[in-house]
Amino acid sequence: MLPPSRILVLLLFPLIPPIFARSQGPIVPPSSSPESVRAYQNSPDGLRWQLQDILNAARDRNRSRLESLVRQTEIPDYKEWFRKTFGRENGGDWADAYERNRGENEKYLEEVLTQLAGEDGEFLSRKVNDDPAPGRKVEVGMVEALQLPVDIHFASWKKRVSPKGSSPVGYFVFLEGRFRLDSAIRLAEIQAEGGTDHSDSQDAPLAQIPGGSANPSSKGMDNGVSRPGVGGVGYPSCAYCPDPDYTKLARQKKLEGIVVLQAIIQADGELTNIQVLKSPSPELTEMAIEGVSKWHMNPARRADGEAVPVLVPVEITFRLMK
């Protein structure tokens, strides 16, 4: 007889980062390795190798090494570097954004790589200077603002089982033998807006660039999506949120775990742009997405009562009753 299931659903407000403190697997003791100070070639292949090293640390569940490798993606003396590279005005704005987003982006990168550790896929990368993606204003803006010759790269992840589409990982610049994460661009917003890299058939997402026309304000994001609890925007609530179905196959395989999704709850209460932030298995991912796709919410509202779309994370815990 198959065991009964229990599914816990949690809307997580107001920000994504607290999610990431949960559901960590066993951590092995830190180990020293010459790879921690490895220099990489300034090329798309070099970026893939560096990301693969970080991914290997996540797959080994070596949290200490994972954090160390992510910290090594920081831009040295970033305030001076941004001003010299992009000019005093743009560079000053982007340096402020880098400082503001650095901790969040590094944590986000750790979690993205931890999620990818359980997937079968490969990193894709390209040099932005040579081939800006159509529709990504942030790339054109960075290239046009350059005051010094700096190579900018974009990386994404492509599942082997998916014939089309890839998930953004981030923008990187090559400095002092390593690729450095450009935290002036918020990774969470690249992921939240969905889309694919320009090598795929779909339109590419518009990332956020400080000081430019796509700059997110304190009241929300430039695409009209707000954040609950910010700028007088309230929180959505469940109107019809049934538990996702626990499939027979998942029960037979005794699959359990926490799936963290992210979705835009539209002004009419529908959930769109559902993205996977973290999942222990493809089966649980499929169950979670199929489940929340059936939901209907009471929308978030401004102080004046107007319903507005908001970006929220959703955590679903799958547990089999013993």
Backbone bond lengths (Angstrom), bond angles and torsions (degrees), N, CA, C in turn:
res aa  C-N    CA-C-N  psi(-1)  N-CA   C-N-CA  omega(-1)  CA-C   N-CA-C  phi
1 M - - - 1.467 - - 1.522 109.67 -
2 L 1.319 117.27 132.24 1.445 120.76 -179.04 1.523 110.58 -73.88
3 P 1.340 116.95 139.73 1.467 119.48 -179.60 1.507 111.22 -69.58
4 P 1.331 118.81 146.94 1.462 121.21 175.35 1.519 110.37 -65.47
5 S 1.304 116.22 163.17 1.460 120.09 -178.03 1.509 110.72 -116.96
6 R 1.314 114.16 159.71 1.460 120.41 175.52 1.520 107.00 -136.75
7 I 1.309 116.29 129.37 1.448 120.82 -178.63 1.525 108.61 -124.52
8 L 1.316 115.63 123.78 1.457 121.56 178.15 1.515 108.21 -106.03
9 V 1.324 116.60 131.25 1.452 121.98 -178.95 1.516 108.59 -118.69
10 L 1.331 115.98 134.56 1.451 120.09 -177.58 1.513 109.18 -139.92
11 L 1.326 116.14 124.07 1.454 120.93 168.96 1.516 107.08 -83.55
12 L 1.316 116.43 126.68 1.455 120.48 -173.79 1.519 109.09 -104.67
13 F 1.321 117.08 119.44 1.448 122.17 179.01 1.516 108.76 -126.74
14 P 1.353 118.33 153.67 1.448 123.80 -3.94 1.519 113.65 -99.46
15 L 1.346 118.35 -12.20 1.456 120.19 -172.61 1.511 111.09 -122.88
16 I 1.331 116.00 159.63 1.456 121.83 -179.00 1.527 113.38 -74.39
17 P 1.346 121.22 -42.55 1.456 120.24 -170.47 1.521 117.00 -48.04
18 P 1.370 121.93 -39.61 1.461 118.98 -179.55 1.519 113.74 -59.40
19 I 1.331 118.27 -24.69 1.456 120.68 178.13 1.514 110.33 -57.86
20 F 1.318 115.09 -37.78 1.436 119.60 -166.53 1.523 113.64 -75.23
21 A 1.304 117.23 -4.19 1.454 119.05 175.62 1.521 111.24 -81.55
22 R 1.332 116.19 -5.04 1.450 120.16 -173.98 1.527 111.15 -101.60
23 S 1.321 113.69 164.74 1.458 122.78 166.91 1.518 114.02 59.28
24 Q 1.302 118.47 34.77 1.444 120.18 174.70 1.524 110.01 -82.23
25 G 1.317 116.54 139.57 1.453 121.03 177.14 1.515 110.79 -78.96
26 P 1.335 117.74 -178.20 1.453 120.59 178.47 1.521 110.59 -62.33
27 I 1.314 116.44 138.20 1.457 122.27 -176.63 1.520 109.29 -105.48
28 V 1.325 116.29 130.24 1.458 119.14 179.42 1.517 109.10 -84.79
29 P 1.337 118.58 158.86 1.458 120.80 179.00 1.519 110.63 -61.66
30 P 1.351 117.36 150.30 1.451 119.64 -179.67 1.522 110.98 -63.97
31 S 1.304 116.02 147.90 1.455 120.28 178.42 1.509 108.95 -133.18
32 S 1.310 116.46 147.78 1.447 120.95 178.36 1.510 108.91 -88.84
33 S 1.330 116.09 146.55 1.453 120.39 -178.65 1.502 108.79 -154.95
34 P 1.329 117.51 141.81 1.457 119.11 177.61 1.521 112.42 -63.31
35 E 1.360 117.44 -18.53 1.458 119.67 179.12 1.520 111.91 -65.15
36 S 1.344 117.63 -22.38 1.456 120.36 -176.41 1.518 111.99 -66.51
37 V 1.342 117.91 -19.30 1.456 121.15 178.12 1.527 110.29 -120.18
38 R 1.315 116.44 22.79 1.463 120.77 -177.49 1.520 110.43 -66.96
39 A 1.323 115.52 142.00 1.459 121.34 171.88 1.522 107.98 -96.58
40 Y 1.318 116.55 144.50 1.450 121.62 -176.39 1.523 110.28 -117.66
41 Q 1.312 115.74 153.80 1.450 121.27 177.26 1.519 110.11 -73.95
42 N 1.319 115.92 140.27 1.456 121.01 179.77 1.528 109.22 -78.22
43 S 1.322 115.36 83.08 1.462 121.28 -178.01 1.524 108.00 -161.80
44 P 1.327 118.67 164.99 1.467 119.94 174.76 1.526 112.38 -55.51
45 D 1.337 116.95 -37.37 1.471 119.56 177.34 1.527 111.25 -64.60
46 G 1.329 115.92 -38.98 1.461 119.22 179.10 1.512 111.91 -61.91
47 L 1.337 116.91 -41.64 1.467 120.24 177.61 1.515 110.62 -64.09
48 R 1.329 117.43 -40.77 1.466 119.60 178.20 1.521 111.52 -62.55
49 W 1.328 117.31 -39.04 1.463 119.94 178.41 1.531 111.07 -64.36
50 Q 1.333 116.95 -42.56 1.464 119.36 -179.38 1.529 110.76 -64.49
51 L 1.324 116.45 -43.72 1.462 119.52 178.16 1.525 111.04 -65.57
52 Q 1.318 117.19 -34.42 1.459 120.12 178.08 1.514 111.15 -65.87
53 D 1.339 117.65 -37.05 1.462 120.61 176.13 1.531 111.14 -61.75
54 I 1.340 116.06 -41.78 1.467 119.71 178.12 1.528 109.79 -66.62
55 L 1.327 116.20 -41.14 1.465 120.35 178.86 1.534 111.03 -62.39
56 N 1.327 117.34 -38.99 1.460 120.32 178.70 1.525 111.72 -63.00
57 A 1.337 116.28 -37.42 1.463 119.15 176.65 1.520 110.68 -64.30
58 A 1.333 116.72 -38.51 1.469 120.38 177.38 1.521 110.38 -66.42
59 R 1.322 117.36 -40.68 1.466 120.39 179.52 1.527 111.81 -66.77
60 D 1.341 116.16 -31.92 1.466 120.36 177.14 1.521 112.02 -79.08
61 R 1.339 116.19 -4.87 1.468 122.28 -176.04 1.529 111.40 57.03
62 N 1.308 114.71 34.30 1.459 121.58 177.83 1.525 107.99 -94.19
63 R 1.320 115.73 85.98 1.462 121.58 -173.11 1.530 111.77 -61.84
64 S 1.331 116.96 -39.58 1.454 120.30 -178.76 1.527 110.84 -62.61
65 R 1.316 116.43 -45.33 1.465 119.81 179.59 1.525 111.20 -68.82
66 L 1.317 116.65 -39.47 1.458 120.74 177.62 1.522 110.68 -57.21
67 E 1.321 116.93 -49.27 1.466 120.93 -179.51 1.524 110.77 -63.35
68 S 1.336 116.47 -39.07 1.463 120.27 -179.86 1.523 111.57 -63.84
69 L 1.322 116.87 -45.33 1.460 120.25 -179.54 1.521 111.68 -66.33
70 V 1.326 117.34 -36.13 1.464 120.08 177.44 1.525 110.26 -67.69
71 R 1.342 117.32 -40.78 1.476 119.89 177.93 1.525 111.05 -61.31
72 Q 1.324 116.74 -31.24 1.462 119.89 -179.78 1.526 112.53 -71.89
73 T 1.316 117.03 -4.30 1.468 120.05 173.96 1.529 111.81 -88.29
74 E 1.324 118.47 2.01 1.459 120.85 178.24 1.530 110.71 -70.96
75 I 1.320 116.47 147.96 1.462 122.10 177.95 1.525 109.38 -83.14
76 P 1.334 118.93 119.99 1.473 120.40 179.19 1.530 110.89 -65.65
77 D 1.333 115.71 139.43 1.469 121.62 177.44 1.526 110.07 45.78
78 Y 1.339 115.58 54.49 1.452 121.51 -168.77 1.525 114.02 -63.16
79 K 1.342 118.20 -34.31 1.461 119.30 -177.88 1.523 111.20 -62.10
80 E 1.327 115.65 -46.91 1.453 119.72 179.23 1.529 110.60 -68.73
81 W 1.338 116.50 -37.91 1.466 119.85 -178.25 1.528 111.40 -63.92
82 F 1.324 117.73 -44.89 1.460 120.15 -179.08 1.526 111.05 -63.87
83 R 1.331 116.82 -41.30 1.469 119.34 -178.33 1.529 110.91 -66.39
84 K 1.326 117.11 -42.06 1.463 120.03 179.37 1.524 111.20 -69.31
85 T 1.321 117.02 -36.24 1.463 121.27 -172.98 1.520 112.79 -80.44
86 F 1.344 117.57 -37.57 1.462 120.75 -174.00 1.530 113.41 -118.46
87 G 1.324 117.91 6.86 1.452 120.27 -179.01 1.514 111.68 91.17
88 R 1.306 116.50 160.76 1.466 120.55 -172.89 1.523 112.55 -63.92
89 E 1.335 118.75 -42.58 1.465 120.31 -175.92 1.522 111.60 -73.65
90 N 1.333 116.59 -59.95 1.460 119.27 179.29 1.525 111.33 -62.54
91 G 1.329 115.62 -43.67 1.464 119.65 -178.52 1.508 113.08 -62.02
92 G 1.347 116.67 -37.05 1.463 119.53 178.33 1.518 111.72 -65.26
93 D 1.344 116.23 -43.27 1.467 120.22 177.89 1.523 111.28 -63.17
94 W 1.332 116.20 -42.38 1.458 119.69 -176.25 1.523 111.70 -73.35
95 A 1.325 116.38 -30.95 1.467 119.51 175.08 1.529 110.39 -65.40
96 D 1.332 116.28 -40.59 1.471 119.55 176.87 1.526 110.77 -63.23
97 A 1.329 116.24 -42.02 1.463 119.69 178.64 1.527 111.07 -65.97
98 Y 1.320 116.76 -38.17 1.471 120.89 178.12 1.529 109.93 -60.95
99 E 1.325 116.21 -46.63 1.464 120.11 -179.99 1.527 111.01 -62.95
100 R 1.320 116.61 -39.49 1.456 121.61 -177.41 1.535 111.91 -70.18
101 N 1.325 117.42 -36.72 1.457 121.55 -173.26 1.525 114.67 -98.99
102 R 1.327 117.51 -8.01 1.465 119.98 -169.99 1.528 112.89 -57.90
103 G 1.320 117.03 -51.04 1.461 119.92 -178.26 1.512 112.23 -62.26
104 E 1.334 116.87 -43.21 1.461 121.53 179.67 1.524 110.81 -63.51
105 N 1.351 116.58 -44.45 1.455 119.87 -178.28 1.522 112.46 -66.54
106 E 1.322 116.88 -38.67 1.457 119.26 178.90 1.524 110.63 -65.62
107 K 1.324 116.46 -41.89 1.460 119.52 176.82 1.528 110.41 -63.92
108 Y 1.311 115.67 -41.32 1.462 120.18 179.78 1.528 110.59 -63.75
109 L 1.343 116.59 -42.09 1.457 120.37 179.30 1.525 110.68 -62.71
110 E 1.340 117.32 -41.51 1.465 120.50 176.15 1.518 110.84 -56.72
111 E 1.322 116.30 -45.92 1.463 120.16 -176.17 1.523 111.83 -70.47
112 V 1.335 116.68 -38.15 1.457 119.53 177.56 1.526 110.27 -62.80
113 L 1.340 117.35 -45.68 1.460 120.41 179.71 1.526 111.37 -66.70
114 T 1.333 117.31 -34.09 1.464 120.33 176.40 1.521 110.35 -64.99
115 Q 1.326 116.65 -40.51 1.468 120.33 176.97 1.527 110.70 -64.38
116 L 1.345 116.79 -44.38 1.460 120.36 -177.78 1.521 112.03 -67.36
117 A 1.335 116.41 -20.78 1.465 119.55 -179.76 1.520 111.78 -60.12
118 G 1.311 117.45 -24.57 1.457 121.04 179.99 1.517 113.63 -95.89
119 E 1.334 117.14 7.50 1.460 120.71 -177.80 1.521 111.33 -112.70
120 D 1.311 115.78 158.53 1.457 122.10 174.94 1.518 107.70 -102.33
121 G 1.326 116.46 110.74 1.448 119.78 -176.93 1.502 111.36 -169.17
122 E 1.326 115.92 -164.82 1.456 120.85 -178.32 1.520 109.70 -149.61
123 F 1.329 115.09 155.19 1.456 120.88 176.38 1.532 109.12 -83.42
124 L 1.321 114.56 139.93 1.460 121.88 171.14 1.521 107.62 -112.60
125 S 1.311 117.92 146.70 1.466 119.83 178.14 1.517 109.87 -151.89
126 R 1.307 114.90 155.29 1.456 120.66 177.90 1.524 108.92 -153.12
127 K 1.306 115.77 157.75 1.462 121.84 177.73 1.523 108.94 -87.89
128 V 1.326 116.70 115.53 1.460 122.11 -174.94 1.525 111.38 -64.37
129 N 1.334 117.54 -36.93 1.465 120.47 -177.35 1.515 111.77 -55.36
130 D 1.325 116.83 -38.15 1.465 121.18 -176.31 1.520 113.38 -85.93
131 D 1.338 116.41 -22.83 1.461 118.61 -168.63 1.523 111.73 -151.63
132 P 1.352 118.65 66.35 1.468 119.55 177.94 1.524 111.27 -59.30
133 A 1.321 116.62 141.12 1.458 120.81 -177.43 1.526 110.45 -76.91
134 P 1.327 117.61 134.28 1.469 119.63 174.72 1.527 110.72 -59.47
135 G 1.327 116.38 133.84 1.455 120.15 178.31 1.514 114.15 92.42
136 R 1.333 118.97 -14.46 1.462 120.55 178.15 1.520 109.37 -98.83
137 K 1.326 115.51 91.80 1.455 120.60 -178.11 1.519 112.01 -61.77
138 V 1.325 116.34 -29.03 1.454 119.78 -179.05 1.520 110.72 -60.47
139 E 1.323 118.12 -35.28 1.459 120.52 -177.07 1.526 110.87 -72.12
140 V 1.315 116.36 -44.55 1.464 119.93 176.97 1.522 110.06 -61.24
141 G 1.352 115.84 -41.51 1.459 119.86 -179.76 1.514 112.85 -62.07
142 M 1.332 117.00 -42.48 1.466 120.10 179.63 1.521 111.51 -65.64
143 V 1.324 116.57 -45.66 1.466 120.06 -176.85 1.518 110.75 -65.44
144 E 1.331 117.38 -43.70 1.463 120.57 -178.27 1.524 112.18 -68.00
145 A 1.338 117.91 -26.89 1.465 121.05 -177.34 1.521 113.22 -86.01
146 L 1.327 118.07 -8.06 1.463 120.95 -176.40 1.528 111.99 -59.67
147 Q 1.325 115.62 128.90 1.464 122.46 174.63 1.521 111.38 -104.57
148 L 1.327 116.41 -17.10 1.457 123.13 179.46 1.527 108.23 -129.82
149 P 1.337 117.51 154.41 1.474 119.52 177.73 1.529 111.38 -72.40
150 V 1.309 116.55 104.03 1.461 122.78 178.54 1.525 108.24 -130.54
151 D 1.326 116.27 133.69 1.459 120.66 178.60 1.522 110.32 -86.39
152 I 1.338 116.15 124.96 1.461 123.72 178.83 1.522 108.18 -109.17
153 H 1.321 116.51 131.47 1.462 121.18 -177.62 1.526 110.07 -124.44
154 F 1.314 115.25 151.37 1.455 121.21 174.46 1.519 108.74 -121.09
155 A 1.342 116.07 136.72 1.462 121.26 -179.79 1.519 110.33 -122.81
156 S 1.324 116.01 145.10 1.455 122.19 176.49 1.519 108.34 -142.84
157 W 1.325 115.93 173.21 1.464 122.32 -177.94 1.523 108.61 -124.04
158 K 1.316 115.70 132.37 1.457 121.14 -179.66 1.524 109.43 -121.82
159 K 1.343 116.22 123.12 1.455 120.81 176.01 1.528 109.36 -71.44
160 R 1.309 115.89 141.26 1.462 119.60 -179.20 1.528 111.25 -68.72
161 V 1.324 116.97 -28.77 1.464 119.49 -177.68 1.515 111.97 -82.08
162 S 1.331 117.65 -7.99 1.466 121.36 -178.30 1.522 109.30 -102.15
163 P 1.335 118.72 116.68 1.460 120.34 -178.35 1.523 113.19 -69.14
164 K 1.329 117.69 -25.27 1.454 121.31 -178.71 1.525 109.53 -135.17
165 G 1.326 114.15 155.51 1.450 119.29 172.58 1.514 113.15 90.32
166 S 1.321 116.32 146.70 1.449 122.59 176.68 1.521 108.61 -146.84
167 S 1.332 116.57 156.36 1.461 122.21 -178.15 1.520 109.76 -101.99
168 P 1.348 118.81 129.57 1.464 120.99 -179.29 1.529 111.87 -61.92
169 V 1.325 116.27 140.57 1.466 122.36 173.12 1.519 109.76 -107.06
170 G 1.336 118.35 -44.46 1.454 119.61 176.83 1.517 113.00 158.49
171 Y 1.338 114.38 175.03 1.460 122.48 175.32 1.521 108.96 -101.57
172 F 1.331 115.98 140.19 1.458 121.68 -176.52 1.528 109.62 -134.66
173 V 1.339 115.22 147.70 1.460 121.41 172.14 1.516 107.71 -118.15
174 F 1.329 117.29 149.34 1.458 121.12 -176.53 1.524 109.40 -97.42
175 L 1.348 116.02 117.66 1.463 122.05 -179.08 1.514 109.74 -142.12
176 E 1.322 115.99 130.76 1.459 122.67 172.43 1.531 112.39 52.69
177 G 1.324 115.94 46.28 1.448 120.84 172.38 1.511 116.15 81.56
178 R 1.338 117.42 5.33 1.462 120.28 -179.90 1.525 109.88 -142.16
179 F 1.320 115.38 160.17 1.454 120.74 174.80 1.527 108.64 -91.41
180 R 1.319 115.45 131.83 1.462 121.82 -175.46 1.529 109.43 -112.42
181 L 1.316 115.50 132.64 1.461 121.39 -178.67 1.525 110.40 -70.91
182 D 1.320 116.79 126.46 1.466 121.02 178.55 1.523 108.83 -83.37
183 S 1.313 116.20 92.13 1.462 121.21 -176.69 1.520 113.01 -80.50
184 A 1.337 117.47 4.41 1.466 118.63 170.83 1.525 110.06 -68.79
185 I 1.339 116.13 -17.12 1.457 122.60 177.69 1.513 107.99 -109.23
186 R 1.326 117.80 123.39 1.463 121.09 -174.37 1.522 110.48 -77.73
187 L 1.335 115.47 120.02 1.457 120.74 -178.95 1.522 111.88 -62.49
188 A 1.321 117.53 -37.05 1.460 120.32 -177.42 1.520 110.86 -60.59
189 E 1.336 117.31 -34.84 1.462 120.03 -177.51 1.522 111.57 -80.30
190 I 1.343 117.55 -29.31 1.463 119.05 172.64 1.512 108.67 -62.98
191 Q 1.357 116.43 -45.93 1.459 120.87 -179.51 1.520 111.50 -65.75
192 A 1.326 116.77 -42.90 1.462 120.48 -173.44 1.512 112.65 -65.22
193 E 1.337 117.45 -31.89 1.448 120.05 -177.01 1.512 112.50 -80.88
194 G 1.324 116.92 -7.74 1.461 120.90 174.81 1.507 112.50 67.75
195 G 1.336 116.59 -152.21 1.450 120.94 -178.27 1.511 111.71 83.99
196 T 1.316 116.98 -174.42 1.446 122.27 -178.33 1.504 110.13 -137.23
197 D 1.316 115.39 171.83 1.443 120.58 174.81 1.521 109.45 -67.73
198 H 1.339 116.49 161.44 1.462 119.16 -173.48 1.520 113.12 -68.55
199 S 1.325 118.45 -12.69 1.453 120.68 177.68 1.523 111.45 -75.44
200 D 1.331 116.98 -11.76 1.449 121.23 178.21 1.516 110.03 -96.60
201 S 1.327 115.91 174.73 1.458 119.96 -171.93 1.517 113.29 -80.79
202 Q 1.325 118.33 -21.02 1.456 119.93 -175.59 1.514 111.12 -86.50
203 D 1.335 116.69 166.54 1.450 121.36 177.43 1.511 110.21 -67.62
204 A 1.315 117.39 144.77 1.455 122.16 179.52 1.520 109.74 -83.45
205 P 1.350 117.41 154.11 1.457 119.97 -179.97 1.511 112.21 -76.25
206 L 1.310 115.86 156.31 1.447 121.39 171.98 1.511 108.35 -93.45
207 A 1.321 117.03 112.10 1.458 120.68 177.43 1.525 108.40 -80.54
208 Q 1.322 115.62 171.65 1.456 120.30 -177.08 1.520 110.19 -98.46
209 I 1.317 116.81 132.04 1.454 120.43 179.39 1.525 109.05 -124.17
210 P 1.337 118.17 125.64 1.453 121.06 -177.85 1.515 111.18 -64.32
211 G 1.327 115.70 140.79 1.446 120.09 174.80 1.512 114.54 79.35
212 G 1.327 118.69 0.36 1.457 121.72 -177.60 1.504 111.48 -115.04
213 S 1.335 115.53 -172.58 1.458 119.63 -176.14 1.513 112.40 -69.88
214 A 1.345 117.06 -18.16 1.461 119.66 -179.72 1.511 111.77 -102.38
215 N 1.306 117.12 23.75 1.456 121.26 -177.15 1.516 110.94 -75.59
216 P 1.361 120.02 127.15 1.455 120.89 177.81 1.513 110.91 -72.05
217 S 1.309 117.58 138.60 1.453 121.28 177.45 1.505 110.14 -89.91
218 S 1.317 116.09 173.14 1.458 119.85 179.65 1.518 111.60 -69.86
219 K 1.347 117.05 -11.44 1.456 120.01 -177.97 1.523 112.63 -97.95
220 G 1.295 118.22 -1.57 1.453 118.87 179.61 1.503 111.02 158.17
221 M 1.349 116.97 -156.22 1.439 121.60 -179.80 1.514 109.26 -111.72
222 D 1.327 115.68 158.81 1.456 119.74 -171.63 1.524 113.17 -68.10
223 N 1.308 118.99 -15.78 1.461 120.36 -179.89 1.521 112.12 -87.65
224 G 1.324 117.85 14.56 1.452 121.78 177.13 1.505 114.72 88.36
225 V 1.331 117.69 1.45 1.458 121.59 179.02 1.520 109.50 -94.70
226 S 1.316 116.58 127.18 1.465 121.87 -178.52 1.519 110.68 -97.52
227 R 1.326 114.20 176.14 1.461 121.30 176.31 1.525 108.72 -116.72
228 P 1.308 118.97 129.81 1.465 120.57 179.67 1.530 110.82 -58.83
229 G 1.329 114.94 137.32 1.459 119.67 178.29 1.507 114.67 84.21
230 V 1.338 118.09 1.08 1.459 122.57 -178.83 1.518 109.29 -117.84
231 G 1.332 116.69 133.65 1.457 121.09 176.29 1.515 114.18 63.76
232 G 1.336 117.18 31.01 1.457 120.45 177.86 1.511 114.66 80.84
233 V 1.325 118.06 9.09 1.466 121.80 178.49 1.530 109.24 -86.11
234 G 1.323 116.51 132.02 1.458 120.80 179.82 1.518 112.10 -84.76
235 Y 1.336 115.77 -166.97 1.451 122.21 -176.23 1.525 110.69 -109.94
236 P 1.336 117.05 144.58 1.459 119.90 173.55 1.523 110.18 -76.42
237 S 1.313 116.46 164.73 1.464 120.98 176.73 1.523 108.74 -142.35
238 C 1.317 115.76 162.02 1.464 120.47 -176.87 1.528 111.25 -74.62
239 A 1.317 116.09 130.04 1.461 121.68 169.93 1.524 109.09 -100.61
240 Y 1.320 115.00 -45.10 1.470 121.07 176.67 1.525 107.09 -143.88
241 C 1.321 116.53 102.01 1.463 121.48 -174.58 1.532 110.40 -134.01
242 P 1.313 118.27 70.80 1.464 120.07 179.09 1.521 111.45 -67.42
243 D 1.326 116.16 152.91 1.457 120.22 176.76 1.519 110.18 -62.83
244 P 1.335 116.89 139.70 1.471 119.08 173.41 1.523 110.79 -59.48
245 D 1.319 116.68 146.79 1.456 120.94 178.64 1.522 110.88 -69.91
246 Y 1.333 114.45 139.52 1.468 121.08 175.02 1.527 105.64 -95.39
247 T 1.327 117.81 109.83 1.458 120.95 -173.24 1.528 111.77 -70.21
248 K 1.309 114.81 158.65 1.461 120.65 178.86 1.523 110.64 -61.32
249 L 1.335 116.50 -41.34 1.460 120.07 179.94 1.520 111.34 -63.07
250 A 1.338 116.98 -42.08 1.461 120.27 179.67 1.528 111.15 -63.44
251 R 1.339 116.80 -38.10 1.460 119.70 176.83 1.530 110.72 -65.75
252 Q 1.328 115.71 -43.68 1.460 118.92 -179.51 1.528 111.47 -62.14
253 K 1.324 116.62 -37.26 1.468 120.71 179.26 1.523 112.29 -84.13
254 K 1.366 115.60 -1.27 1.465 122.52 179.27 1.529 111.67 54.44
255 L 1.317 114.99 45.57 1.460 120.16 -179.43 1.518 110.85 -79.92
256 E 1.313 115.94 131.58 1.460 122.79 176.41 1.517 108.47 -138.63
257 G 1.321 115.77 161.44 1.447 119.39 175.19 1.508 112.98 147.50
258 I 1.320 114.35 -177.22 1.467 121.76 -176.54 1.529 108.92 -113.07
259 V 1.311 115.61 127.79 1.459 121.92 174.29 1.526 108.10 -108.82
260 V 1.320 116.55 127.14 1.459 121.38 177.47 1.519 108.22 -110.09
261 L 1.316 115.03 118.32 1.461 122.01 178.11 1.522 109.91 -110.43
262 Q 1.289 115.27 169.24 1.461 121.98 174.39 1.523 106.95 -139.12
263 A 1.312 116.91 136.22 1.455 119.77 -177.11 1.523 110.26 -146.73
264 I 1.312 114.77 158.38 1.463 121.03 171.30 1.524 107.46 -98.16
265 I 1.319 116.17 121.66 1.464 121.11 175.34 1.526 107.04 -93.20
266 Q 1.301 115.18 111.19 1.454 120.67 -174.12 1.530 111.46 -73.17
267 A 1.325 115.13 170.55 1.469 120.50 -178.16 1.517 112.13 -64.92
268 D 1.341 117.25 -20.14 1.471 119.16 177.57 1.532 112.05 -93.93
269 G 1.349 116.74 5.28 1.455 120.91 177.04 1.513 115.20 90.17
270 E 1.331 117.81 -2.79 1.459 120.60 178.29 1.523 111.05 -79.98
271 L 1.335 116.90 149.80 1.455 122.60 177.54 1.525 109.65 -98.19
272 T 1.329 116.06 127.40 1.457 121.37 179.31 1.519 109.34 -133.25
273 N 1.319 115.95 173.77 1.469 121.83 177.19 1.529 111.89 51.21
274 I 1.314 117.00 45.64 1.470 120.73 -178.65 1.519 109.15 -72.17
275 Q 1.320 116.15 123.58 1.456 122.51 -179.23 1.528 109.64 -122.10
276 V 1.317 116.99 150.90 1.465 122.34 177.17 1.523 108.92 -97.63
277 L 1.320 116.89 120.10 1.459 121.32 176.28 1.518 111.45 -93.88
278 K 1.338 116.27 -34.14 1.460 119.30 -176.72 1.519 109.04 -161.11
279 S 1.341 116.05 136.38 1.454 119.62 178.65 1.522 109.56 -159.77
280 P 1.342 117.74 140.95 1.461 120.24 -179.94 1.517 113.84 -81.77
281 S 1.359 118.72 -15.36 1.457 119.15 -178.02 1.524 110.14 -161.88
282 P 1.335 116.91 152.55 1.466 120.20 178.65 1.525 112.54 -61.81
283 E 1.339 117.25 -35.28 1.465 119.71 -178.82 1.521 111.33 -63.63
284 L 1.342 116.32 -45.45 1.461 119.41 178.61 1.523 111.01 -66.14
285 T 1.325 116.26 -36.65 1.463 119.94 176.49 1.524 110.95 -58.82
286 E 1.319 116.07 -47.73 1.461 120.63 -178.97 1.527 111.36 -62.06
287 M 1.339 116.58 -41.86 1.465 119.90 179.18 1.525 110.78 -63.68
288 A 1.325 116.23 -42.50 1.463 120.35 -177.84 1.520 111.30 -65.05
289 I 1.333 116.68 -47.34 1.462 119.81 -178.80 1.526 111.08 -64.12
290 E 1.324 116.40 -43.77 1.469 119.52 179.21 1.523 110.84 -62.40
291 G 1.338 115.90 -37.68 1.457 119.74 -179.43 1.515 113.24 -66.32
292 V 1.338 117.06 -51.57 1.466 119.60 -175.78 1.525 111.47 -71.88
293 S 1.314 117.16 -20.31 1.466 119.50 176.82 1.523 111.86 -63.93
294 K 1.323 116.37 -20.11 1.465 120.83 179.45 1.529 112.45 -90.22
295 W 1.313 117.38 -6.43 1.457 120.13 -174.85 1.532 111.91 -73.21
296 H 1.328 113.54 158.78 1.463 121.50 169.01 1.522 107.01 -137.63
297 M 1.329 115.79 134.03 1.462 120.91 -173.42 1.524 111.58 -114.01
298 N 1.335 115.06 157.07 1.457 120.85 163.07 1.528 105.77 -81.09
299 P 1.327 119.34 119.24 1.465 120.79 -170.77 1.521 113.32 -67.64
300 A 1.325 114.48 160.96 1.460 120.69 171.96 1.530 108.56 -73.51
301 R 1.319 115.59 149.97 1.463 119.76 -178.50 1.518 111.21 -133.71
302 R 1.313 113.95 150.33 1.466 120.02 172.42 1.527 109.04 -76.68
303 A 1.332 114.70 174.99 1.460 119.59 -179.09 1.524 111.91 -61.53
304 D 1.341 117.03 -28.27 1.466 120.52 179.76 1.523 112.85 -83.24
305 G 1.346 116.81 1.78 1.454 120.75 177.49 1.515 115.23 93.65
306 E 1.315 117.70 -6.51 1.466 120.42 -179.11 1.532 110.48 -71.63
307 A 1.315 116.67 130.12 1.462 121.78 177.38 1.521 109.76 -74.66
308 V 1.343 116.73 136.87 1.467 121.14 -178.21 1.523 109.48 -135.74
309 P 1.338 118.04 150.72 1.462 120.65 175.02 1.520 110.98 -72.75
310 V 1.321 116.43 141.87 1.468 121.00 -179.74 1.529 109.73 -136.08
311 L 1.324 114.52 152.45 1.458 122.06 177.07 1.523 108.94 -97.21
312 V 1.336 117.70 123.26 1.460 120.86 -179.05 1.526 110.61 -137.34
313 P 1.336 117.17 147.31 1.457 120.81 170.16 1.527 110.45 -89.19
314 V 1.313 116.65 149.61 1.465 122.52 179.09 1.521 108.43 -130.67
315 E 1.308 116.76 128.21 1.470 121.80 179.37 1.513 109.72 -108.69
316 I 1.320 116.96 128.85 1.458 122.73 178.37 1.513 108.93 -122.83
317 T 1.320 116.87 123.23 1.461 122.28 -179.64 1.515 109.91 -104.73
318 F 1.305 116.60 120.99 1.461 122.14 177.06 1.534 108.79 -100.50
319 R 1.340 116.30 121.43 1.462 121.44 178.85 1.522 109.52 -136.20
320 L 1.310 116.50 136.48 1.454 121.35 174.41 1.532 108.98 -89.56
321 M 1.317 116.26 132.79 1.463 121.05 177.62 1.526 108.48 -69.56
322 K 1.303 116.07 131.64 1.480 120.61 -179.03 1.533 109.91 -82.73
